[in-house]
Amino acid sequence: MAETKKLLRTLAGEVLDTPPIWMMRQAGRYLPEYRATRAQAGDFLSLCYNPELAAEVTLQPIRRYGFDAAILFADILLVPQALGADLWFETGEGPRLSTIGAQADFDRLKPVEAIHETLAPVYETVRILTRELPAETALIGFAGAPWTVATYMIAGRGTPDQGPAHALREGNPALFDALIARLTAATIEYLSAQIEAGAEVVKIFDSWAGSLKGEAFTRYALEPCREITQALKARHPGIPVIGFPREAGEGYVGFAKATGVDCVALDNSVTPDWAAAHVQVDGCVQGNLASSHMVTGGQALVDETRRIVEAFSKGPHIFNLGHGITPDADPENVQLMIDTVRKG
């Protein structure tokens, strides 16, 4: 069945007349059925760790829209929690974590092999999805990239400029490097377990890669992605990997060759014409409609969707947003986007 799944064919380099479609955060707060299931779970983390409910919210956008892929419902911060960090969510404000600012904080983290006990419910979610997804729908597993996850662990929350992480990187490079190494090893184990449970593709989300410049980008965004990708492909030959170094700009150029990823996901700060000329020449790309179109809709959504499809039509392309869909999006605009891609 794998060879009939449009997403997997595209990741293998095939150019299809109509690109496969899925959306980042497609299982989320813009859908009333998601909000109902989250209320049933009680809170966000309880939803992540309830395999039946996490599978249900993963399936909801597939039932509603017929996307070509489902992405596992989880969160990038489950890995630091599995490593022993305290994690909680403040209503309306987002995640909070215990911080890594000194060697003693790092020394309290658990060894990599301990993560599976905490993350076992996530693997069960994957197993449920392998049974319940439509035969034509690919299943994507994912993790946060080490740099992005580290920014939250160091600051204890999301920050506008990742300043605390940059300060630790420059002020205590030995500690910072140790944290990146621990996260890289944990991410390999986590994604490998997802693949063993049934994930057919994995994606590495480096949401804050754009704040790394020059040699720092190479060392802390590109190199960990390469290490994770090569380890996964050694363990699971043929597994496709999507890399997303968001807002990498010129760093997108050559990223696939340097890391070994099968597809580079693009944010919408680069134009599709530029990306087709400089990134798609190395293989599959994913993206990159601005998520704001899911809020505003209308002819602008149709026009931009058509422009992206046309720009990437000469190579392998997975249609997606340039960032996750936002809670204020209109579900009808998602349908309009899908219809535009599939019907022209």
N, C-alpha and C positions, 0 to 999 in steps of 0.2 A: 504493500500500500504506500510505502514511503515515496516511491518514485512518482506517484500520482498527486502528491501534495504540492500545491503550487509554490508554497514558501520554500520547501526543500529543493525543488527544481531550480528556483531562482538562486538560492544560496550555492547551488552546484555550478552556477554560471550560465544557466539557460536564460535566454531573452524571450519573454512571453508577450503575446499581443496585449494582454491586460495584466498589469502587475498585481501581485498579491497585496492584500491590505490588512494591516492591524494598526492599533493605536496604543501608544504609551499611556498607561493609566486607564485603559479602556474599561476595566472593572473599577468603578469609582463613584464619587459622590454626585456626579451629574445624573446618575440613573436612579429613579425612585426605588427600583427593586433592590439596588445596593443599599440604599439608606435603610430600607426595611430590614434587610438581613443584618446589617451592622447593629441596628437597635436590638435585634434578637440576640446577638452575641454579647452585648453589654458595653464593650469598648473595643478600640482598634486592635490592641494586642491580643485580646481574647479571640477576635475574629481571625487574626493571623495564625493562631495556634489551635484552632478548631478545624480539623481536616474536612469535615463534612460541609461546614459553612464557608470555609475558604474555597473549597471546590465549587460550591454553589455560586459565589460571586464571580469566580473565574469563568463559569459557564454562562452567566447572565448576558454579557454582550455578544456571545456567540449565538445564543438563541435569538436575541433581538435583531442582530445585524448580519449574521453569517460571515464574520471575519474569517480570513484564511488562516489565522493563528490565534491561539489563546496564550496569554502569558500568566504564569503562576501568580496567584495573589499572595504576596508576602511583603516584606519591607527590608531595605538594605541594612537597617540597624539591628536586625535579628542576629547577625554575626557578632557584633560587639557584645550583645547581651549573652550570647552563647559562650563568649570568651570570659564572661564574668562581670562585665560592666553593668551598672544599674541603668535601666531604661524605663522611662515613663513618658506619657504624652500629656501636655497641658492643653486643655480645651481651647481651641481658637488660636493657639500659639505654636503648636508642633512639638517635636521630640525634645526630651531632656535626657542627658546622660551624666553619670559620674565622669570626672575628667581625668585625662592623662597629662600631667604636667611635670612629673618628676619620676625618677627611676623607681621609687617605692610604689607609685601607682601602677607602673608597667609590671612590676614583679608580682602584683596581686592578680594579674590576668591568668586565666587557666591555659594549660597547654592546648595545642591545636586539636589533638585527638579527642579532647573532651567535648567538642562542640556538638557532636552528633546526638548526645543525650537530649540537649535542649531543642535541637532542630529536627528531631524525629517526626513531630507532627507535620512539618513541612514536606518531608519525604512521603508521608502517607497521603497528603493532599495530591502530590504528583501521581501516586499510584491510582487514586480515585479517578483523576482526570484522564489517565491513559485508558481507563475502562469506559468513561462516560462521554468523552468528546466525540463528535462526528468523525467518521473515518477519514474525511478529507481535510480535517483541521489539524495543523501542526501544533505541538505543545512546546512553548518556550520557557525554559528556566532562566534564572538570572541571579546576579549578585551585584552589590556595589563594588566599584574599584577600590583598591587599597587607599589611594590618596583621598578620595571623596569620603570614605568611611572614617579615615583618620581625622579629617577636619572636624567631624562631629564629635569624635572621641576626645579630641584635644580641647575643643571649645565647650563641650557639654551641650551644644545646640547648633543649629544652623546660624551662619554669620554671613553678612553681605559681601565680605572680601576675603574670607578664610584667614583673617589676620592672625589669630592665635596659632594656627597650624604653620603658617609661614614663619612666625616668630620662633617656634620650637625647632623648625627645620634649620633655621639659621643659628639659633642660640645653643641648641643641644643636638647636633646632627647624629650623634651615636644613639641617643634615645629615639630620635625620630626614625632613623634607619631600622632600628630594632622593631618598632611598631609596624612599619611598612612590611618588614619581612614576616612578622607574625600574621598580619592580615593577608598577605599574599598566600602564605601556606594554608591559612584557614579557608580562603576563598577557593583554592584548588580543591580542598577536601569537600567543601559545601557543594560546589557545582558538580563535582564528580559523583557525589551521592544523589544529586538531583537526576543526573544522567542515568545512573543505575536504577533509579525508581521509574524512569520512563521519559524524561525530558529529551526531546529530539533536536533541540537547538538551545544554546545558552547565550545570554547577552550580559556584557560587562558594562555597567553604568558608571561612567566617570563624570558625574554631573558638574564637578568643579574643576575639571581639567584645564579650562580656559584661564584660570588664575595662575597656572604654572607657565613660566616663560623660559625659552632657550634651553639651557642644559637641565634646568629643573624639570621641564616638561619631559625631556628624554628620560631622565632618571626615575621620575616618580609617577608619570602617566604611561609613557610608552613601554618602558622596561617591565614594570609589573604586569601589564597586559600581555606582553610577549611571553613572560614566564608562565602565567596562568594558561594562556592559549596552548603553548607547547606541551605543558604537563597534561592538560586535558586530552589533547590529540594523541599523546603517547599512550595514555590509559584507554582512550575510547577512539580508536582510529575511525576517521570519517565524520566525527561529530562537528557540525558547523558552529562557529563562534561569531557573534556580532559584537563589535566594539563601538562604544559611544563616548569618545573624548569631547564632551560638549564644549562648544565655543573654542575649539582648538585653532580655528582659523587656518593659517598656513600649515599648522601641525597636522591637519587632515591629509596633506599631500604626503604620499609614501607611507602612511600609517599602516595600511593593510600589508604591504610588503615587509615592513619592519617588525610587525607583531605576529603575522601569520593568521590574522582574523580573516574570515571568509566574506565579511561585509562590514562596511563602515557606516554607522548611523550618523546623520548630519542634522545639526540644529539649523534654525532658519536665519542665522546671522550670515550665512553664505548663500549665494544665489544658486539655483539649480544649474544654470548655464556654466558658471565657474566650476561647480563641483563635477559636472559631467566632463569638463575638459581636463581637470586636474586630479580628481579622485576616482571617478568611475573608470578611468583608463586602466586602473589596477584591478577592477572586479566590481562586485556587487556594492551598491549603495542603498541606503534606506533613508527615507524622508521625503520632503522636509517642509510640509505646510505649517505655517504659523498657527499655533493653537488658538489664537484670538479669533480666527475664522470660524471656530466651532461655537463662538459666542455670537458673532455678528451675522454670519450666514450671507444669504443673498447672492447677487451676481458676482461679487468680488470673490467669494468662496469658489464658485464655479470656474471663474476665469483663472484664478491662481492654481487650482487643482489641475486644470487642463494644461497650464503652462509647465507645471512640474512633470506631469506625465510625458509631455512632448519632449522636454529637455533631456529626460533620462531614457527615452524610448529606444536608443541604439545600444543599450547595454543592460545587464541584469539590474533590476530595480524593485525594491519593496516600498510600496507607498505607505507613508506614515506621517506623523506630525514631527515638527522640529523640537518639540518638548511635550510633556504630558498634557493631556486634556484637563481643563480646569473645572472646578465644581460648578461654575456658573454657565457652563456650556449648555446649549439647547440640543437635546437628543435628536430633534428633527434635522439639525444641521449636519450631524454625523451621517444620517441617512442620505442627505443631499450629496455629501462628499463621496460616499460609496457609490451612489448612482452615477455620479459624474465620472468616476474612475472606470466603472464597469460598462457604462452605456455611452460614454463619450460626451 
